[in-house]
Amino acid sequence: MVKKFEISNNIRKLRFLANELTQQDLADALKQSPDDRDANYYLAIWHVLEARAPARAGGRVDEVEQHRQEAAKLSAASLARHPDDPRWGLDRLRILGLLDQIKSDEVKAL
């Protein structure tokens, strides 16, 4: 009989692997097609989620800040390449709103 701990540990390993594959797949898609709007947006979202996880757990500030900066950088670069397309502008606003929410959550936690 498999212990509950072993199952939970295996699930965590699978989630980690899926998360890493997703990030790598999105990064690879951007290398091949830098104007892929979905890949740009979801890679920025991946960084936002990575920034949120350590922040909620009282994690390392440098990792949180690195993911925040990467999400902001991706969305800014995307908008800079497509300044007249409102969809890219909305993506940028969504990312900035999520990043702002992380800061708000941290202030509330103090």
Secondary structure by P-SEA (a helix, b strand, c coil): cccaaaaaaaaaaaaaaaaaaaaaaaaaaaaacccaaaaaaaaaaaaaaaaaaaaaacccaaaaaaaaaaaaaaaaaaaaaccccaaaaaaaaaaaaaaaaaaaaaaaac
